[in-house]
Amino acid sequence: MNYTKPFPKSEYDRRIAQTKQSMVAKGFELIICQDPANMNWLTGFDGWSFYTPQAVLLHLEEEAPIWFGRPQDAKAAHITTDMPPENIATFSETLIHHPTEHPYDDLAALITERGWASDRIGVELDAHYYTARAHAHLSNGLPNARINDTEQLVNWERLVKSDAELAYMREAGQTVSAVMNRAIEKVAPGVPEYEIIAEVYHAQVMGVEGRYGNYSSLCPLIQVGEGTSTPHLTWSEHPLPNDTLVMMELGGARHHYQAPLTRTLYLGRPPADVTKLTATIVEGVDAALEVARPGVTCEAVEAVWQKVLNRNGYQKESRVGYSIGVNYPPDWGERTASLRPGDKTVLQSGMCFHFQSGVWLESIGAAVSEPFVVSENGGERLCDVHRELIVID
């Protein structure tokens, strides 16, 4: 099989040992991970199969994790991971979309067969693909287990990246730089929005210097005119008008390590309010990244940014950043540390964030965001795209 694993087995062994230490500290004997990013981070498992029930189980007394999923996806577990064959388990195919039964009935039976039916079990209650129905069937099948939320246990283990992970984060940053520059080249009056996005998808997959890109965890986002006052619109068939504001949030991914990037453009001569807002954002990001060093808290970084905004007559109520790393749709955030008031997470070297500097006013918005790595010298930018209001004459 022509498949190259992104990390050696020793990298996954380190992650498993690290996670088990946290399991002991939190009182879990078994955790069940359904978040595809956590499954990947622990084992290397990869495949577009997260739309069906699947999981990675990690038990304190089991040396290797156990993959549990649909029979037709089991071969992907053999190909993409180093788990022993006996640790790759499947549920009955008849349970897919069954009206009354569920694949987690078989998962409960597997746990019982292993002698873990009375264990302290952690589940990912906030994972996108862990459904209420899955939880109900697991709980009903394990009446003697003590099942609790892991509270993002594995997500938090992912927060500080290894050197090998940082290499992919930097490559993802190079990819999204190329993606954004290609999109900027395509932006012009009369060009339909979907044609710009078509170029984006091509550049995302082509990557840089032969290092291909994966699909990003968020689809490309583009807003035009008054649409820039909200952040999550996608493309349409409409051609770009003359004299308009455009904002794009795009991603680059390398072995599923995600680097998001946002830039703001103006077609024509930008009004003073657009110029001022964008210049303030750039100043605020620069000031915040300067202090994003080990030992500083997330809320302290946000405070520096907010001070610049307030001095210029703006404020941002939503968080200004969130941790990033390996991820799958529908989101590239790790759902752990955020750059916002009240988050006292202490920064460490190797943490990665998207400084999402979007400011959305009543009729316009702007963002000049930056993915970065926490370092002794401040936030190390992962991208190299003009940090300014980009004017298209």
C-alpha positions in Angstrom: 0.0 0.0 0.0 1.4 3.4 -1.0 0.8 5.2 2.2 3.4 7.2 4.2 2.7 7.6 7.9 3.3 11.2 9.0 5.0 10.3 12.3 7.0 7.3 13.6 5.5 5.0 16.1 7.6 6.5 18.9 5.7 9.8 18.5 2.3 8.1 19.1 3.8 6.1 22.0 4.8 9.3 23.6 1.4 10.8 23.2 -0.3 7.7 24.6 2.0 7.7 27.7 1.3 11.4 28.2 -2.4 10.9 27.9 -2.5 8.0 30.3 -0.8 10.3 32.9 -3.7 12.7 32.6 -6.2 9.9 32.7 -4.8 8.8 36.1 -4.9 12.4 37.4 -8.5 12.7 36.4 -9.5 9.3 37.6 -10.3 7.5 34.3 -9.4 4.0 33.6 -10.8 4.1 30.1 -11.4 7.0 27.7 -13.5 6.8 24.5 -12.4 9.3 21.8 -14.8 10.0 19.0 -13.3 13.4 18.0 -11.5 12.5 14.7 -8.7 14.8 15.5 -8.1 13.0 18.9 -8.3 9.6 17.1 -5.7 10.8 14.6 -3.4 12.4 17.3 -3.4 9.2 19.4 -3.1 6.6 16.6 -2.6 8.2 13.2 -6.0 6.9 12.0 -7.1 8.8 9.0 -10.1 8.6 6.6 -13.3 10.3 5.8 -15.3 8.0 8.0 -16.2 10.3 10.9 -19.7 10.7 9.6 -20.5 7.3 11.1 -19.9 6.1 14.7 -16.3 5.3 15.3 -13.9 5.7 18.3 -10.5 5.1 19.7 -10.4 3.5 23.2 -7.5 4.0 25.5 -7.3 1.9 28.7 -4.7 2.3 31.4 -4.0 -1.5 31.4 -3.8 -1.9 27.6 -0.5 -1.1 25.9 -2.0 0.0 22.6 -5.3 1.8 21.8 -8.2 0.0 20.3 -9.9 1.3 17.1 -13.6 0.7 16.9 -15.6 1.4 13.7 -17.5 0.3 10.6 -16.2 -2.9 9.0 -15.5 -1.3 5.6 -13.3 1.3 7.4 -11.2 -1.2 9.4 -8.7 -1.6 6.6 -8.0 2.2 6.9 -7.1 1.5 10.5 -4.7 -1.2 9.4 -3.1 1.0 6.8 -2.8 4.3 8.7 -1.9 3.2 12.2 0.5 0.9 14.0 -2.1 -0.7 16.2 -1.9 -4.5 16.5 -4.5 -6.3 14.3 -6.3 -7.7 17.4 -7.0 -4.1 18.5 -8.9 -3.2 15.4 -12.6 -4.0 16.2 -15.8 -3.5 14.2 -19.5 -3.4 14.8 -22.2 -5.1 12.8 -22.8 -3.4 9.4 -26.6 -3.9 10.0 -26.4 -1.2 12.8 -25.7 1.6 10.4 -28.8 3.9 10.5 -30.7 1.2 12.3 -34.1 2.6 13.6 -33.7 1.2 17.2 -30.3 -0.4 17.6 -26.9 1.4 17.4 -23.2 0.7 16.8 -22.5 1.7 20.4 -24.5 -1.4 21.5 -21.6 -3.4 20.1 -19.1 -1.0 21.7 -20.7 -1.6 25.1 -20.5 -5.4 24.4 -16.8 -5.0 23.5 -16.1 -3.1 26.7 -17.9 -5.7 28.7 -16.0 -8.5 27.0 -12.7 -6.9 27.9 -13.8 -6.7 31.6 -14.1 -3.0 31.8 -17.9 -2.7 32.3 -17.5 -1.3 35.8 -14.6 1.1 35.0 -14.5 4.8 35.3 -15.0 5.8 31.7 -14.5 9.1 30.1 -16.4 10.2 26.9 -16.2 13.3 24.8 -19.5 14.9 25.4 -18.6 18.0 23.4 -17.1 16.3 20.4 -18.9 17.2 17.1 -19.7 13.6 16.1 -20.5 12.1 19.5 -24.3 12.1 19.4 -26.9 12.1 22.2 -28.1 8.8 20.8 -24.6 7.2 20.9 -24.2 8.3 24.5 -27.6 6.9 25.5 -26.9 3.5 23.9 -23.4 3.4 25.6 -24.9 4.3 29.0 -27.7 1.7 28.7 -25.3 -1.0 27.6 -22.9 -0.3 30.6 -25.2 0.3 33.6 -22.5 -0.4 36.1 -19.9 1.9 34.6 -19.2 5.4 35.9 -19.3 7.5 32.7 -18.3 11.1 32.8 -17.2 13.8 30.4 -13.4 13.9 29.7 -13.6 17.7 29.6 -11.5 17.7 26.5 -8.7 15.7 28.1 -7.0 14.7 24.8 -7.6 18.1 23.3 -5.6 19.7 26.1 -2.8 17.1 25.6 -2.6 18.3 22.0 -2.1 22.0 23.0 1.8 22.0 23.1 3.1 20.7 19.7 6.2 18.5 19.4 8.9 19.6 17.0 7.6 17.1 14.4 4.1 18.7 14.7 5.5 22.2 14.4 7.2 21.2 11.1 3.8 20.4 9.7 2.3 23.6 11.1 5.0 25.6 9.4 4.3 23.8 6.1 0.6 24.5 6.5 1.5 28.1 7.0 3.5 28.1 3.8 0.6 26.5 2.0 -2.1 29.0 3.2 0.3 31.8 2.3 0.4 30.5 -1.3 -3.4 30.0 -1.2 -4.1 33.5 0.0 -1.7 35.1 -2.5 -3.3 33.1 -5.4 -6.8 34.3 -4.2 -5.6 37.9 -4.1 -4.3 37.6 -7.6 -7.7 36.4 -8.8 -9.7 39.2 -7.1 -10.8 41.9 -9.6 -14.1 43.7 -10.5 -16.3 41.4 -12.5 -14.8 38.1 -11.3 -17.5 35.8 -9.9 -16.9 34.8 -6.3 -16.9 31.0 -7.1 -14.1 31.4 -9.6 -11.9 32.8 -6.8 -12.8 29.9 -4.5 -12.1 27.4 -7.3 -8.5 28.8 -7.4 -8.4 28.5 -3.6 -9.2 24.8 -3.7 -6.7 24.1 -6.4 -3.9 25.9 -4.4 -4.9 24.2 -1.2 -4.3 20.7 -2.7 -1.3 21.6 -4.7 0.5 22.9 -1.7 4.1 24.2 -1.9 7.2 22.7 -3.5 5.6 19.3 -3.9 4.3 19.1 -0.4 0.6 18.5 -1.2 -2.2 19.9 1.0 -5.1 18.1 2.7 -8.6 19.4 2.8 -8.9 22.2 5.3 -11.2 21.8 8.3 -13.2 24.8 7.4 -14.4 25.6 3.8 -13.1 28.8 2.2 -15.0 31.9 3.4 -15.5 35.1 1.4 -17.6 38.1 2.2 -18.3 41.1 0.0 -19.5 44.6 0.7 -22.0 44.7 3.6 -21.4 40.9 3.9 -18.1 41.7 5.6 -20.0 42.7 8.7 -20.5 39.0 9.4 -17.6 36.4 9.3 -19.0 33.1 8.1 -20.5 33.6 4.6 -19.4 31.4 1.7 -19.2 32.1 -2.0 -22.0 32.9 -4.5 -22.3 33.3 -8.3 -22.2 37.1 -8.1 -19.3 39.0 -9.8 -17.3 41.3 -7.6 -18.5 44.9 -8.0 -16.3 48.0 -8.4 -15.6 50.0 -5.2 -16.2 47.3 -2.6 -14.7 45.6 0.4 -13.8 41.9 0.3 -12.7 39.7 3.2 -11.5 36.1 2.9 -10.7 33.5 5.5 -8.8 30.6 4.0 -6.9 27.6 5.3 -3.9 25.4 4.5 -3.5 21.9 5.8 -0.5 19.5 5.9 -1.2 16.0 7.2 -4.3 17.6 8.7 -2.4 20.3 10.6 -4.3 23.5 10.0 -3.2 27.0 9.4 -6.0 29.6 8.9 -5.5 33.1 7.5 -7.7 36.1 6.9 -7.0 39.1 4.7 -9.1 42.2 3.8 -9.1 43.8 0.4 -10.7 46.9 -1.2 -11.5 47.2 -4.9 -11.1 50.9 -5.7 -10.2 53.8 -3.4 -10.9 52.7 0.2 -13.0 55.0 2.4 -11.4 56.5 5.5 -13.3 54.2 7.9 -12.1 51.1 6.2 -8.5 52.3 6.2 -8.6 53.3 9.9 -10.2 50.0 11.0 -7.7 47.9 9.1 -4.7 49.9 10.3 -5.9 49.5 13.9 -6.3 45.8 13.5 -2.8 45.4 12.1 -1.4 47.5 15.0 -3.3 45.5 17.5 -2.1 42.1 16.1 1.5 43.3 16.1 1.3 44.5 19.7 -0.3 41.3 20.9 2.1 38.9 19.1 5.0 40.8 20.6 3.9 39.7 24.1 2.7 36.2 23.2 5.6 34.5 25.0 5.9 31.6 27.5 4.6 32.5 30.9 2.1 35.1 29.7 -1.6 34.2 30.0 -4.1 34.1 27.2 -6.1 36.9 28.7 -3.0 39.1 29.0 -2.4 38.7 25.2 -6.0 39.7 24.5 -5.8 42.7 26.8 -2.9 44.1 24.8 -5.0 43.8 21.6 -8.1 45.2 23.2 -6.2 48.2 24.5 -5.1 49.2 20.9 -8.7 48.8 19.7 -10.1 50.9 22.5 -7.6 53.7 22.0 -8.9 53.9 18.4 -12.6 53.8 19.3 -13.3 50.1 18.7 -13.9 47.1 20.8 -14.3 43.4 20.2 -16.5 41.3 22.5 -15.8 37.9 21.0 -12.5 36.1 21.6 -9.6 37.1 19.4 -7.9 33.8 19.1 -8.0 30.1 19.7 -5.6 27.1 19.7 -5.1 25.3 16.4 -3.3 22.1 15.3 -4.4 18.8 13.8 -8.1 18.8 13.0 -10.9 17.7 10.8 -14.2 19.3 9.6 -16.2 21.2 10.7 -13.7 23.3 12.6 -10.0 24.0 12.9 -10.1 25.1 16.5 -8.9 22.7 19.3 -11.7 23.8 21.7 -9.2 24.5 24.5 -7.4 27.7 25.1 -8.8 31.0 23.8 -7.3 34.5 23.7 -10.1 36.2 25.7 -10.8 37.8 29.1 -10.9 35.2 31.9 -8.8 32.6 30.1 -5.8 32.2 32.5 -4.1 29.5 30.4 -0.4 30.1 30.6 1.3 30.1 27.3 4.1 27.6 26.6 6.6 27.3 23.7 5.1 25.2 21.0 1.4 26.2 21.5 -0.2 27.3 18.2 -3.0 29.9 17.9 -5.0 31.6 15.2 -5.1 35.3 16.1 -8.5 35.9 14.5 -8.5 39.7 14.5 -11.9 40.2 12.8 -13.8 43.2 13.9 -17.4 43.3 12.6 -19.2 46.6 12.7 -22.8 47.5 11.6 -22.1 47.7 7.9 -18.4 46.8 7.4 -15.9 44.4 8.8 -12.2 43.7 8.5 -9.6 41.2 9.6 -5.9 40.7 9.1 -5.4 37.5 11.1 -2.3 35.5 11.8 -1.7 31.9 12.8 1.3 31.8 15.1 3.5 29.7 17.4 4.3 30.8 20.9 8.1 31.3 21.2 10.6 33.0 23.5 10.7 35.9 21.0 6.9 36.3 20.9 4.4 34.9 18.4 6.2 33.4 15.5 4.1 34.0 12.4 3.4 31.0 10.3 2.4 33.0 7.2 4.0 35.6 4.9 1.3 37.6 3.3 1.1 41.4 3.2 -0.2 42.6 6.6 -2.3 45.6 5.5 -5.5 46.6 3.7 -4.8 45.2 0.2 -6.0 47.7 -2.4 -6.9 46.4 -5.8 -6.9 49.4 -8.3 
